[in-house]
Amino acid sequence: MDSIEQRKLFSALCHGAIFLSSLVISIAVPLVILFITNDPVVKDNAKESLNFHINLYIYASIFGLLCFVLIGFPLLGILVIVSFIMPIIALVKVLENPDKPYRYPFIFRII
């Protein structure tokens, strides 16, 4: 497999891992790819995917606590929609342009 196809595959796996049902697997896929690859674009995509996951968990925790005040329910609904739409956009972008890592908007970059 040539490097462009490998880059597309690994980058798509990083961003698409969120669709896996298990919490551990969805975090483990980009984490493993981060450690096994030497490609800087794939590493950046893996870091961005991990940051997106971490942000989703932080936001879900905050919005879950806000459910006691009743404002958390609509926020959780918006978060669910965003957690499906943004990875799809990321998948399309990394497959269109494999030489540029995708950056999620409006997230805190912890890693």
Secondary structure, DSSP 8 states (H G I E B T S, - for coil): --HHHHHHHHHHHHHHGGGSS-HHHHHHHHHHHHHH---HHHHHHHHHHHHHHHHHHHHHHHHHHHGGGTSHHHHHHHHHHHHHHHHHHHHHHHHH-TTS----TT-----
